[in-house]
Amino acid sequence: MEKKIVAGIVAEYNPFHNGHAHQIEATRAAGATHIVAVMSGNFTQRGGPACAPKFVRANAAVACGADLILELPLPYAMATAERFAYGALSVLGRLGCVDVLSFGSECGDVDLLVKAAEAVLSSYCSEYTKTLLTEGVTYARARQKAVETLYGAEVAEVLSSPNNTLAVEYLRQIILQNLKITPFTVRREGAEHDSRSPCGRIASASHLRNLLDLESVESLEPFVPSAAMAVYRSAAQAGLMPFTSHSLHTSLLSSLRMMDEADFASLPDLSEGLEHRIYDAVRSSVSVDALLAAVKTKRYTLSRIRRLIWNAYLRTPARLIQVPPPYARVLSFNRRGMELLSDIGASGAIPVSHSLAKLEQLGGACEEFARFEAKSSDLYVLGLPVVQPCGSDYRQKITVR
């Protein structure tokens, strides 16, 4: 019998494209027999709604080579890179079957990425970063400068690229959580992260989201695998994509206008009196773009502000990011994924189910996370081409692909 080697991937697949397919192919070529991905749900780490519902994006990934897609609970999906990585690795680590973590990076050098992870974990770096923050720079810039001063330019340069930075966060969590998972990186090829121009048949996810906003699902065809394209076309016919975030902007602004400063102060990732700045900006802004521009400063990045305002819209309880993800919810799987589910069920380290209702019935943190997930989906579906009634997260059926 073939030895099972399980690779884990942390993803958003927003949307799934040729670059993601390349990572899966490279991971299998390196020896992985099974691939499980922990994927953001209807809201993503950059701040805001995903371009298609989570089940659509999960089905596209399984159609293109992934075996099992699990949902990263929303409080971690729309959080800082550190909390995003913590949530994802917490899920993967407790599955009890993951041997390898596969991730993309600009440098393609695992050893160098590990050095950077060890650098940012050092107490010296942490203390110096705090000192540099008093100069009014962003946390990311302060940390990179601290690493350069203490560990040299080569290690610090790793932190200047987005995929490298996320990779470092994953590696930090492997160390902090003492996980017996081997890192494996696939060098990012083609279009750069957030690039506005494609490179051959590779385009950044942000470019593809722009195409969806300006054109149609068919505009994705040159840049996504044919199997994913079939999933997207089916979703478009069913009125499930493309998601139009602008359709929620009035709802977003009206919700924010109903909040007071104490409401903003209770949000995750809010500090340093930022609630006052947001509150004032909400009172004067007549569009979401104007709101973002009014809050953003050299200290507060646009992605951080986006996450804050969308977390405010969803009323994300800050306490939930203090609780490890309490379950692993299945979004899509194939027959190899069924084998993984059997292994995970035997380990018993984390509850696993495709049914949000069953997870909610477990009570405690499972109940609180599940209800919050369902409520956020009730708001998300207001932005679909065909608006759905409440309860869509409970009605979703899954079939083996």
C-alpha atoms as a printed R data frame, in Angstrom:
    type eleno elety resid chain resno       x      y       z
1   ATOM     1    CA   MET     A     1   0.000  0.000   0.000
2   ATOM     2    CA   GLU     A     2   1.224  3.485  -0.918
3   ATOM     3    CA   LYS     A     3   2.528  5.449   2.049
4   ATOM     4    CA   LYS     A     4   0.263  8.392   2.747
5   ATOM     5    CA   ILE     A     5   1.996 11.785   2.792
6   ATOM     6    CA   VAL     A     6  -0.426 14.587   3.627
7   ATOM     7    CA   ALA     A     7   0.351 18.171   2.675
8   ATOM     8    CA   GLY     A     8  -1.488 21.106   4.208
9   ATOM     9    CA   ILE     A     9  -2.037 24.418   2.427
10  ATOM    10    CA   VAL     A    10  -3.334 27.709   3.818
11  ATOM    11    CA   ALA     A    11  -5.323 29.526   1.138
12  ATOM    12    CA   GLU     A    12  -8.019 31.947   0.161
13  ATOM    13    CA   TYR     A    13  -8.524 30.904  -3.485
14  ATOM    14    CA   ASN     A    14 -10.110 34.286  -4.131
15  ATOM    15    CA   PRO     A    15 -10.462 33.085  -6.870
16  ATOM    16    CA   PHE     A    16  -8.618 29.811  -7.576
17  ATOM    17    CA   HIS     A    17  -6.321 30.350 -10.580
18  ATOM    18    CA   ASN     A    18  -3.405 28.861 -12.543
19  ATOM    19    CA   GLY     A    19  -0.871 29.927  -9.920
20  ATOM    20    CA   HIS     A    20  -2.736 27.950  -7.268
21  ATOM    21    CA   ALA     A    21  -2.905 24.952  -9.598
22  ATOM    22    CA   HIS     A    22   0.879 25.186 -10.053
23  ATOM    23    CA   GLN     A    23   1.387 25.033  -6.286
24  ATOM    24    CA   ILE     A    24  -0.770 21.917  -5.979
25  ATOM    25    CA   GLU     A    25   1.040 20.247  -8.889
26  ATOM    26    CA   ALA     A    26   4.455 21.076  -7.393
27  ATOM    27    CA   THR     A    27   3.361 19.772  -3.998
28  ATOM    28    CA   ARG     A    28   2.252 16.466  -5.509
29  ATOM    29    CA   ALA     A    29   5.447 16.261  -7.565
30  ATOM    30    CA   ALA     A    30   7.398 16.591  -4.292
31  ATOM    31    CA   GLY     A    31   5.673 13.471  -2.947
32  ATOM    32    CA   ALA     A    32   2.343 14.498  -1.408
33  ATOM    33    CA   THR     A    33  -0.343 11.853  -1.879
34  ATOM    34    CA   HIS     A    34  -3.133 13.860  -0.242
35  ATOM    35    CA   ILE     A    35  -3.708 17.628   0.010
36  ATOM    36    CA   VAL     A    36  -5.860 19.403   2.589
37  ATOM    37    CA   ALA     A    37  -6.343 23.171   2.446
38  ATOM    38    CA   VAL     A    38  -7.601 25.468   5.178
39  ATOM    39    CA   MET     A    39  -9.383 28.250   3.298
40  ATOM    40    CA   SER     A    40 -10.926 31.590   4.247
41  ATOM    41    CA   GLY     A    41 -14.699 31.595   4.077
42  ATOM    42    CA   ASN     A    42 -16.889 34.427   2.780
43  ATOM    43    CA   PHE     A    43 -14.604 37.167   4.142
44  ATOM    44    CA   THR     A    44 -10.862 37.370   3.590
45  ATOM    45    CA   GLN     A    45  -7.628 38.498   5.195
46  ATOM    46    CA   ARG     A    46  -7.213 41.615   3.033
47  ATOM    47    CA   GLY     A    47 -10.475 42.879   4.547
48  ATOM    48    CA   GLY     A    48 -13.851 42.428   2.874
49  ATOM    49    CA   PRO     A    49 -16.070 39.902   1.096
50  ATOM    50    CA   ALA     A    50 -14.676 37.187  -1.164
51  ATOM    51    CA   CYS     A    51 -15.361 37.309  -4.911
52  ATOM    52    CA   ALA     A    52 -17.464 34.135  -4.742
53  ATOM    53    CA   PRO     A    53 -19.112 32.122  -1.959
54  ATOM    54    CA   LYS     A    54 -16.830 29.804  -0.010
55  ATOM    55    CA   PHE     A    55 -18.429 26.632  -1.345
56  ATOM    56    CA   VAL     A    56 -17.909 27.758  -4.943
57  ATOM    57    CA   ARG     A    57 -14.238 28.532  -4.311
58  ATOM    58    CA   ALA     A    58 -13.759 25.269  -2.416
59  ATOM    59    CA   ASN     A    59 -15.342 23.233  -5.216
60  ATOM    60    CA   ALA     A    60 -13.078 24.925  -7.766
61  ATOM    61    CA   ALA     A    61 -10.016 23.959  -5.711
62  ATOM    62    CA   VAL     A    62 -11.081 20.318  -5.379
63  ATOM    63    CA   ALA     A    63 -11.882 20.172  -9.084
64  ATOM    64    CA   CYS     A    64  -8.275 21.252  -9.701
65  ATOM    65    CA   GLY     A    65  -6.357 18.869  -7.457
66  ATOM    66    CA   ALA     A    66  -6.990 19.589  -3.779
67  ATOM    67    CA   ASP     A    67  -8.570 16.707  -1.868
68  ATOM    68    CA   LEU     A    68 -10.170 18.330   1.160
69  ATOM    69    CA   ILE     A    69 -11.071 21.961   1.878
70  ATOM    70    CA   LEU     A    70 -11.715 23.078   5.449
71  ATOM    71    CA   GLU     A    71 -12.971 26.507   6.438
72  ATOM    72    CA   LEU     A    72 -10.803 28.877   8.461
73  ATOM    73    CA   PRO     A    73 -13.240 30.384  11.008
74  ATOM    74    CA   LEU     A    74 -14.079 34.008  10.225
75  ATOM    75    CA   PRO     A    75 -12.458 35.654  13.289
76  ATOM    76    CA   TYR     A    76  -9.116 34.301  12.001
77  ATOM    77    CA   ALA     A    77  -9.825 34.643   8.282
78  ATOM    78    CA   MET     A    78 -10.246 38.420   8.560
79  ATOM    79    CA   ALA     A    79  -7.415 39.135  10.991
80  ATOM    80    CA   THR     A    80  -3.770 40.180  11.044
81  ATOM    81    CA   ALA     A    81  -1.265 37.920   9.297
82  ATOM    82    CA   GLU     A    82  -0.136 36.628  12.693
83  ATOM    83    CA   ARG     A    83  -3.648 35.668  13.820
84  ATOM    84    CA   PHE     A    84  -4.530 34.362  10.352
85  ATOM    85    CA   ALA     A    85  -1.524 32.016  10.482
86  ATOM    86    CA   TYR     A    86  -2.240 31.024  14.081
87  ATOM    87    CA   GLY     A    87  -5.804 29.996  13.231
88  ATOM    88    CA   ALA     A    88  -4.865 28.066  10.105
89  ATOM    89    CA   LEU     A    89  -1.936 26.184  11.675
90  ATOM    90    CA   SER     A    90  -4.028 25.460  14.766
91  ATOM    91    CA   VAL     A    91  -6.545 23.670  12.537
92  ATOM    92    CA   LEU     A    92  -3.921 21.834  10.463
93  ATOM    93    CA   GLY     A    93  -1.920 20.837  13.530
94  ATOM    94    CA   ARG     A    94  -4.889 19.287  15.319
95  ATOM    95    CA   LEU     A    95  -5.983 17.204  12.329
96  ATOM    96    CA   GLY     A    96  -3.317 14.730  13.376
97  ATOM    97    CA   CYS     A    97  -2.424 13.654   9.847
98  ATOM    98    CA   VAL     A    98  -0.584 16.571   8.196
99  ATOM    99    CA   ASP     A    99   3.076 15.839   7.401
100 ATOM   100    CA   VAL     A   100   4.041 18.830   5.264
101 ATOM   101    CA   LEU     A   101   3.040 22.488   5.016
102 ATOM   102    CA   SER     A   102   3.179 23.746   1.427
103 ATOM   103    CA   PHE     A   103   3.214 27.489   0.811
104 ATOM   104    CA   GLY     A   104   4.221 29.943  -1.872
105 ATOM   105    CA   SER     A   105   7.040 32.433  -1.452
106 ATOM   106    CA   GLU     A   106   8.930 34.947  -3.537
107 ATOM   107    CA   CYS     A   107  12.355 33.719  -2.404
108 ATOM   108    CA   GLY     A   108  11.748 29.970  -2.653
109 ATOM   109    CA   ASP     A   109  14.327 29.313   0.098
110 ATOM   110    CA   VAL     A   110  12.985 27.436   3.141
111 ATOM   111    CA   ASP     A   111  16.204 27.830   5.133
112 ATOM   112    CA   LEU     A   112  16.217 31.599   4.697
113 ATOM   113    CA   LEU     A   113  12.537 31.809   5.626
114 ATOM   114    CA   VAL     A   114  13.194 29.763   8.774
115 ATOM   115    CA   LYS     A   115  16.000 32.172   9.724
116 ATOM   116    CA   ALA     A   116  13.590 35.076   9.340
117 ATOM   117    CA   ALA     A   117  10.972 33.292  11.460
118 ATOM   118    CA   GLU     A   118  13.520 32.637  14.205
119 ATOM   119    CA   ALA     A   119  14.641 36.269  14.018
120 ATOM   120    CA   VAL     A   120  11.177 37.735  14.548
121 ATOM   121    CA   LEU     A   121  10.595 35.294  17.401
122 ATOM   122    CA   SER     A   122  13.600 36.546  19.335
123 ATOM   123    CA   SER     A   123  12.969 38.698  22.390
124 ATOM   124    CA   TYR     A   124  15.597 41.194  21.161
125 ATOM   125    CA   CYS     A   125  13.665 41.744  17.934
126 ATOM   126    CA   SER     A   126  10.377 42.096  19.791
127 ATOM   127    CA   GLU     A   127  11.719 44.749  22.153
128 ATOM   128    CA   TYR     A   128  13.449 46.722  19.400
129 ATOM   129    CA   THR     A   129  10.288 46.598  17.273
130 ATOM   130    CA   LYS     A   130   8.329 48.180  20.137
131 ATOM   131    CA   THR     A   131  10.913 50.946  20.329
132 ATOM   132    CA   LEU     A   132  10.683 51.638  16.597
133 ATOM   133    CA   LEU     A   133   6.889 51.779  16.742
134 ATOM   134    CA   THR     A   134   7.167 54.966  18.761
135 ATOM   135    CA   GLU     A   135   8.462 56.612  15.579
136 ATOM   136    CA   GLY     A   136   5.021 56.264  14.012
137 ATOM   137    CA   VAL     A   137   5.826 53.626  11.372
138 ATOM   138    CA   THR     A   138   3.729 50.529  10.675
139 ATOM   139    CA   TYR     A   139   4.319 47.356  12.648
140 ATOM   140    CA   ALA     A   140   5.544 45.559   9.516
141 ATOM   141    CA   ARG     A   141   8.109 48.243   8.744
142 ATOM   142    CA   ALA     A   142   9.280 48.451  12.369
143 ATOM   143    CA   ARG     A   143   9.752 44.681  12.537
144 ATOM   144    CA   GLN     A   144  11.674 44.565   9.263
145 ATOM   145    CA   LYS     A   145  13.973 47.367  10.406
146 ATOM   146    CA   ALA     A   146  14.566 45.582  13.723
147 ATOM   147    CA   VAL     A   147  15.463 42.343  11.948
148 ATOM   148    CA   GLU     A   148  17.840 44.181   9.603
149 ATOM   149    CA   THR     A   149  19.630 45.833  12.515
150 ATOM   150    CA   LEU     A   150  19.934 42.643  14.550
151 ATOM   151    CA   TYR     A   151  20.222 39.887  11.934
152 ATOM   152    CA   GLY     A   152  21.365 41.517   8.699
153 ATOM   153    CA   ALA     A   153  19.942 42.752   5.412
154 ATOM   154    CA   GLU     A   154  19.538 39.335   3.746
155 ATOM   155    CA   VAL     A   155  17.219 38.014   6.450
156 ATOM   156    CA   ALA     A   156  15.319 41.304   6.701
157 ATOM   157    CA   GLU     A   157  14.774 41.451   2.935
158 ATOM   158    CA   VAL     A   158  12.588 38.361   3.241
159 ATOM   159    CA   LEU     A   159  10.029 40.482   5.109
160 ATOM   160    CA   SER     A   160   9.658 42.965   2.234
161 ATOM   161    CA   SER     A   161   7.510 40.621   0.089
162 ATOM   162    CA   PRO     A   162   3.916 39.626   0.920
163 ATOM   163    CA   ASN     A   163   4.098 35.879   0.321
164 ATOM   164    CA   ASN     A   164   7.440 35.652   2.132
165 ATOM   165    CA   THR     A   165   5.920 37.504   5.080
166 ATOM   166    CA   LEU     A   166   2.980 35.106   5.308
167 ATOM   167    CA   ALA     A   167   5.386 32.179   4.993
168 ATOM   168    CA   VAL     A   168   7.368 33.521   7.958
169 ATOM   169    CA   GLU     A   169   4.146 33.688   9.987
170 ATOM   170    CA   TYR     A   170   3.357 30.047   9.136
171 ATOM   171    CA   LEU     A   171   6.857 28.997  10.179
172 ATOM   172    CA   ARG     A   172   6.569 30.974  13.423
173 ATOM   173    CA   GLN     A   173   3.415 29.033  14.240
174 ATOM   174    CA   ILE     A   174   5.042 25.685  13.491
175 ATOM   175    CA   ILE     A   175   7.701 26.639  16.038
176 ATOM   176    CA   LEU     A   176   5.356 28.178  18.627
177 ATOM   177    CA   GLN     A   177   2.826 25.339  18.435
178 ATOM   178    CA   ASN     A   178   5.594 22.721  18.348
179 ATOM   179    CA   LEU     A   179   4.089 21.075  15.285
180 ATOM   180    CA   LYS     A   180   5.720 18.059  13.654
181 ATOM   181    CA   ILE     A   181   5.115 19.482  10.194
182 ATOM   182    CA   THR     A   182   7.862 19.878   7.578
183 ATOM   183    CA   PRO     A   183   7.833 23.174   5.606
184 ATOM   184    CA   PHE     A   184   7.939 23.064   1.807
185 ATOM   185    CA   THR     A   185   7.858 26.169  -0.371
186 ATOM   186    CA   VAL     A   186   6.960 26.680  -4.007
187 ATOM   187    CA   ARG     A   187   8.589 29.699  -5.574
188 ATOM   188    CA   ARG     A   188   5.997 32.162  -6.803
189 ATOM   189    CA   GLU     A   189   6.114 32.530 -10.588
190 ATOM   190    CA   GLY     A   190   4.531 34.921 -13.040
191 ATOM   191    CA   ALA     A   191   2.536 37.947 -11.901
192 ATOM   192    CA   GLU     A   192   3.486 39.455  -8.558
193 ATOM   193    CA   HIS     A   193   1.108 39.673  -5.613
194 ATOM   194    CA   ASP     A   194  -1.528 42.370  -6.330
195 ATOM   195    CA   SER     A   195  -0.052 42.955  -9.808
196 ATOM   196    CA   ARG     A   196  -2.430 44.751 -12.147
197 ATOM   197    CA   SER     A   197  -1.027 43.006 -15.215
198 ATOM   198    CA   PRO     A   198  -0.955 39.270 -16.008
199 ATOM   199    CA   CYS     A   199   2.209 37.412 -16.963
200 ATOM   200    CA   GLY     A   200   1.264 34.910 -19.635
201 ATOM   201    CA   ARG     A   201  -1.458 32.682 -18.183
202 ATOM   202    CA   ILE     A   202  -0.656 33.689 -14.614
203 ATOM   203    CA   ALA     A   203  -2.516 36.648 -13.093
204 ATOM   204    CA   SER     A   204  -2.730 37.814  -9.501
205 ATOM   205    CA   ALA     A   205  -5.951 37.188  -7.609
206 ATOM   206    CA   SER     A   206  -6.445 40.956  -7.255
207 ATOM   207    CA   HIS     A   207  -6.262 41.358 -11.043
208 ATOM   208    CA   LEU     A   208  -8.858 38.620 -11.470
209 ATOM   209    CA   ARG     A   209 -11.144 40.260  -8.925
210 ATOM   210    CA   ASN     A   210 -10.857 43.495 -10.886
211 ATOM   211    CA   LEU     A   211 -11.843 41.620 -14.045
212 ATOM   212    CA   LEU     A   212 -14.898 40.245 -12.267
213 ATOM   213    CA   ASP     A   213 -15.869 43.738 -11.119
214 ATOM   214    CA   LEU     A   214 -15.460 45.277 -14.574
215 ATOM   215    CA   GLU     A   215 -16.419 42.460 -16.932
216 ATOM   216    CA   SER     A   216 -17.814 38.981 -16.276
217 ATOM   217    CA   VAL     A   217 -16.951 35.475 -15.162
218 ATOM   218    CA   GLU     A   218 -15.864 34.683 -18.736
219 ATOM   219    CA   SER     A   219 -12.989 37.178 -18.413
220 ATOM   220    CA   LEU     A   220 -11.274 34.714 -16.045
221 ATOM   221    CA   GLU     A   221 -10.892 31.969 -18.662
222 ATOM   222    CA   PRO     A   222  -7.280 32.667 -19.758
223 ATOM   223    CA   PHE     A   223  -6.018 32.599 -16.177
224 ATOM   224    CA   VAL     A   224  -7.819 29.705 -14.467
225 ATOM   225    CA   PRO     A   225  -7.810 25.926 -15.055
226 ATOM   226    CA   SER     A   226 -10.647 24.613 -17.210
227 ATOM   227    CA   ALA     A   227 -12.071 22.585 -14.314
228 ATOM   228    CA   ALA     A   228 -12.285 25.718 -12.158
229 ATOM   229    CA   MET     A   229 -13.833 27.618 -15.040
230 ATOM   230    CA   ALA     A   230 -16.600 25.023 -15.247
231 ATOM   231    CA   VAL     A   231 -17.352 25.554 -11.539
232 ATOM   232    CA   TYR     A   232 -17.410 29.346 -12.001
233 ATOM   233    CA   ARG     A   233 -19.726 29.151 -15.005
234 ATOM   234    CA   SER     A   234 -22.132 26.933 -13.106
235 ATOM   235    CA   ALA     A   235 -22.060 29.331 -10.151
236 ATOM   236    CA   ALA     A   236 -22.733 32.311 -12.428
237 ATOM   237    CA   GLN     A   237 -25.739 30.550 -13.931
238 ATOM   238    CA   ALA     A   238 -27.051 29.916 -10.422
239 ATOM   239    CA   GLY     A   239 -26.645 33.601  -9.463
240 ATOM   240    CA   LEU     A   240 -23.798 32.882  -7.012
241 ATOM   241    CA   MET     A   241 -21.081 34.969  -8.670
242 ATOM   242    CA   PRO     A   242 -19.592 37.381  -9.248
243 ATOM   243    CA   PHE     A   243 -20.044 38.895  -5.806
244 ATOM   244    CA   THR     A   244 -20.362 42.677  -5.986
245 ATOM   245    CA   SER     A   245 -18.935 44.258  -2.853
246 ATOM   246    CA   HIS     A   246 -20.241 47.694  -3.870
247 ATOM   247    CA   SER     A   247 -23.767 46.373  -3.407
248 ATOM   248    CA   LEU     A   248 -23.084 46.154   0.333
249 ATOM   249    CA   HIS     A   249 -21.499 49.583   0.694
250 ATOM   250    CA   THR     A   250 -24.695 51.419   1.618
251 ATOM   251    CA   SER     A   251 -25.530 48.681   4.104
252 ATOM   252    CA   LEU     A   252 -21.978 48.889   5.472
253 ATOM   253    CA   LEU     A   253 -22.085 52.671   5.928
254 ATOM   254    CA   SER     A   254 -25.536 52.604   7.514
255 ATOM   255    CA   SER     A   255 -24.410 49.942   9.973
256 ATOM   256    CA   LEU     A   256 -21.279 51.901  10.913
257 ATOM   257    CA   ARG     A   257 -23.323 55.076  11.435
258 ATOM   258    CA   MET     A   258 -25.345 53.253  14.085
259 ATOM   259    CA   MET     A   259 -22.202 52.528  16.134
260 ATOM   260    CA   ASP     A   260 -20.694 54.695  18.848
261 ATOM   261    CA   GLU     A   261 -17.052 54.918  19.881
262 ATOM   262    CA   ALA     A   262 -17.450 52.174  22.493
263 ATOM   263    CA   ASP     A   263 -18.714 49.806  19.780
264 ATOM   264    CA   PHE     A   264 -15.621 50.459  17.659
265 ATOM   265    CA   ALA     A   265 -13.349 50.080  20.693
266 ATOM   266    CA   SER     A   266 -14.607 46.507  21.208
267 ATOM   267    CA   LEU     A   267 -13.407 45.337  17.775
268 ATOM   268    CA   PRO     A   268 -10.475 42.945  17.220
269 ATOM   269    CA   ASP     A   269  -7.091 44.509  16.306
270 ATOM   270    CA   LEU     A   270  -8.076 47.977  17.481
271 ATOM   271    CA   SER     A   271  -5.727 49.959  19.706
272 ATOM   272    CA   GLU     A   272  -4.122 53.334  20.311
273 ATOM   273    CA   GLY     A   273  -7.414 55.221  20.316
274 ATOM   274    CA   LEU     A   274  -8.114 54.365  16.684
275 ATOM   275    CA   GLU     A   275 -11.820 54.088  17.518
276 ATOM   276    CA   HIS     A   276 -11.996 57.901  17.761
277 ATOM   277    CA   ARG     A   277 -10.507 58.340  14.291
278 ATOM   278    CA   ILE     A   278 -12.842 55.769  12.768
279 ATOM   279    CA   TYR     A   279 -15.907 57.205  14.492
280 ATOM   280    CA   ASP     A   280 -15.156 60.713  13.222
281 ATOM   281    CA   ALA     A   281 -14.467 59.417   9.693
282 ATOM   282    CA   VAL     A   282 -17.754 57.481   9.641
283 ATOM   283    CA   ARG     A   283 -19.682 60.623  10.564
284 ATOM   284    CA   SER     A   284 -18.197 62.624   7.686
285 ATOM   285    CA   SER     A   285 -17.751 60.052   4.896
286 ATOM   286    CA   VAL     A   286 -20.324 59.472   2.163
287 ATOM   287    CA   SER     A   287 -18.590 56.495   0.538
288 ATOM   288    CA   VAL     A   288 -16.484 53.545   1.650
289 ATOM   289    CA   ASP     A   289 -13.500 54.806  -0.364
290 ATOM   290    CA   ALA     A   290 -13.742 58.177   1.361
291 ATOM   291    CA   LEU     A   291 -13.960 56.448   4.743
292 ATOM   292    CA   LEU     A   292 -10.835 54.387   4.070
293 ATOM   293    CA   ALA     A   293  -8.944 57.458   2.891
294 ATOM   294    CA   ALA     A   294  -9.985 59.437   5.969
295 ATOM   295    CA   VAL     A   295  -8.741 56.780   8.408
296 ATOM   296    CA   LYS     A   296  -5.578 55.624   6.642
297 ATOM   297    CA   THR     A   297  -2.250 57.075   7.782
298 ATOM   298    CA   LYS     A   298   1.404 56.066   7.556
299 ATOM   299    CA   ARG     A   299   0.858 54.106  10.764
300 ATOM   300    CA   TYR     A   300  -2.407 52.385   9.796
301 ATOM   301    CA   THR     A   301  -2.305 50.371   6.560
302 ATOM   302    CA   LEU     A   302  -5.235 50.174   4.188
303 ATOM   303    CA   SER     A   303  -5.667 46.429   4.754
304 ATOM   304    CA   ARG     A   304  -5.853 46.960   8.515
305 ATOM   305    CA   ILE     A   305  -8.499 49.668   8.113
306 ATOM   306    CA   ARG     A   306 -10.501 47.505   5.693
307 ATOM   307    CA   ARG     A   307 -10.480 44.641   8.179
308 ATOM   308    CA   LEU     A   308 -11.612 46.954  10.960
309 ATOM   309    CA   ILE     A   309 -14.586 48.385   9.122
310 ATOM   310    CA   TRP     A   310 -15.768 45.016   7.816
311 ATOM   311    CA   ASN     A   311 -15.344 43.466  11.268
312 ATOM   312    CA   ALA     A   312 -17.407 46.374  12.560
313 ATOM   313    CA   TYR     A   313 -20.106 45.610   9.980
314 ATOM   314    CA   LEU     A   314 -20.178 41.959  11.059
315 ATOM   315    CA   ARG     A   315 -19.906 42.844  14.779
316 ATOM   316    CA   THR     A   316 -16.985 40.425  15.171
317 ATOM   317    CA   PRO     A   317 -16.493 39.747  18.900
318 ATOM   318    CA   ALA     A   318 -12.856 40.453  19.810
319 ATOM   319    CA   ARG     A   319 -12.879 37.605  22.335
320 ATOM   320    CA   LEU     A   320 -13.199 34.999  19.575
321 ATOM   321    CA   ILE     A   321  -9.625 35.514  18.392
322 ATOM   322    CA   GLN     A   322  -8.483 34.593  21.888
323 ATOM   323    CA   VAL     A   323 -10.046 31.136  21.452
324 ATOM   324    CA   PRO     A   324  -8.382 28.507  19.229
325 ATOM   325    CA   PRO     A   325 -10.582 27.469  16.275
326 ATOM   326    CA   PRO     A   326 -12.921 24.986  17.979
327 ATOM   327    CA   TYR     A   327 -13.773 22.842  14.945
328 ATOM   328    CA   ALA     A   328 -12.871 22.031  11.354
329 ATOM   329    CA   ARG     A   329 -15.743 22.570   8.964
330 ATOM   330    CA   VAL     A   330 -15.679 20.692   5.660
331 ATOM   331    CA   LEU     A   331 -16.461 22.767   2.558
332 ATOM   332    CA   SER     A   332 -15.585 20.295  -0.224
333 ATOM   333    CA   PHE     A   333 -13.804 16.980  -0.743
334 ATOM   334    CA   ASN     A   334 -13.144 14.122  -3.169
335 ATOM   335    CA   ARG     A   335 -12.508 10.411  -2.570
336 ATOM   336    CA   ARG     A   336  -8.971 11.008  -1.326
337 ATOM   337    CA   GLY     A   337 -10.482 13.641   0.943
338 ATOM   338    CA   MET     A   338 -12.810 10.974   2.344
339 ATOM   339    CA   GLU     A   339  -9.704  8.974   3.318
340 ATOM   340    CA   LEU     A   340  -8.381 12.031   5.158
341 ATOM   341    CA   LEU     A   341 -11.688 12.552   6.950
342 ATOM   342    CA   SER     A   342 -11.503  8.966   8.163
343 ATOM   343    CA   ASP     A   343  -7.999  9.580   9.546
344 ATOM   344    CA   ILE     A   344  -9.018 12.855  11.183
345 ATOM   345    CA   GLY     A   345 -12.081 11.257  12.760
346 ATOM   346    CA   ALA     A   346  -9.893  8.562  14.306
347 ATOM   347    CA   SER     A   347  -7.580 11.118  15.929
348 ATOM   348    CA   GLY     A   348 -10.420 12.926  17.716
349 ATOM   349    CA   ALA     A   349  -8.291 16.034  18.339
350 ATOM   350    CA   ILE     A   350 -10.785 18.437  16.735
351 ATOM   351    CA   PRO     A   351 -14.472 18.070  15.813
352 ATOM   352    CA   VAL     A   352 -14.974 17.786  12.036
353 ATOM   353    CA   SER     A   353 -18.222 18.057  10.091
354 ATOM   354    CA   HIS     A   354 -19.680 19.573   6.940
355 ATOM   355    CA   SER     A   355 -22.816 20.490   8.911
356 ATOM   356    CA   LEU     A   356 -22.723 23.836  10.679
357 ATOM   357    CA   ALA     A   357 -25.843 22.833  12.604
358 ATOM   358    CA   LYS     A   358 -24.110 19.732  14.017
359 ATOM   359    CA   LEU     A   359 -21.057 21.768  14.994
360 ATOM   360    CA   GLU     A   360 -23.300 24.354  16.670
361 ATOM   361    CA   GLN     A   361 -24.970 21.606  18.699
362 ATOM   362    CA   LEU     A   362 -21.617 20.798  20.332
363 ATOM   363    CA   GLY     A   363 -22.134 23.894  22.466
364 ATOM   364    CA   GLY     A   364 -19.561 26.213  24.013
365 ATOM   365    CA   ALA     A   365 -17.089 27.811  21.618
366 ATOM   366    CA   CYS     A   366 -18.350 25.626  18.756
367 ATOM   367    CA   GLU     A   367 -21.825 27.080  19.171
368 ATOM   368    CA   GLU     A   368 -20.587 30.660  19.371
369 ATOM   369    CA   PHE     A   369 -18.324 30.356  16.316
370 ATOM   370    CA   ALA     A   370 -20.978 28.556  14.267
371 ATOM   371    CA   ARG     A   371 -23.701 31.109  14.985
372 ATOM   372    CA   PHE     A   372 -21.374 33.982  14.161
373 ATOM   373    CA   GLU     A   373 -20.385 32.273  10.898
374 ATOM   374    CA   ALA     A   374 -24.032 31.808   9.933
375 ATOM   375    CA   LYS     A   375 -24.925 35.434  10.692
376 ATOM   376    CA   SER     A   376 -22.003 36.715   8.648
377 ATOM   377    CA   SER     A   377 -23.123 34.569   5.708
378 ATOM   378    CA   ASP     A   378 -26.607 36.072   6.003
379 ATOM   379    CA   LEU     A   379 -25.017 39.474   5.325
380 ATOM   380    CA   TYR     A   380 -22.650 38.186   2.641
381 ATOM   381    CA   VAL     A   381 -25.438 36.756   0.465
382 ATOM   382    CA   LEU     A   382 -26.959 40.239   0.148
383 ATOM   383    CA   GLY     A   383 -24.156 40.974  -2.337
384 ATOM   384    CA   LEU     A   384 -24.780 37.991  -4.635
385 ATOM   385    CA   PRO     A   385 -26.383 38.460  -8.078
386 ATOM   386    CA   VAL     A   386 -29.355 36.497  -6.721
387 ATOM   387    CA   VAL     A   387 -29.838 37.455  -3.072
388 ATOM   388    CA   GLN     A   388 -30.533 34.535  -0.755
389 ATOM   389    CA   PRO     A   389 -32.634 34.405   2.411
390 ATOM   390    CA   CYS     A   390 -31.112 33.880   5.834
391 ATOM   391    CA   GLY     A   391 -29.832 30.460   6.806
392 ATOM   392    CA   SER     A   392 -27.839 29.637   3.662
393 ATOM   393    CA   ASP     A   393 -24.930 28.313   5.744
394 ATOM   394    CA   TYR     A   394 -27.205 25.710   7.326
395 ATOM   395    CA   ARG     A   395 -28.791 24.580   4.048
396 ATOM   396    CA   GLN     A   396 -25.612 23.926   2.078
397 ATOM   397    CA   LYS     A   397 -25.276 20.342   0.833
398 ATOM   398    CA   ILE     A   398 -21.943 18.725  -0.049
399 ATOM   399    CA   THR     A   399 -21.382 15.895  -2.519
400 ATOM   400    CA   VAL     A   400 -18.167 13.960  -3.186
401 ATOM   401    CA   ARG     A   401 -16.580 15.527  -6.245
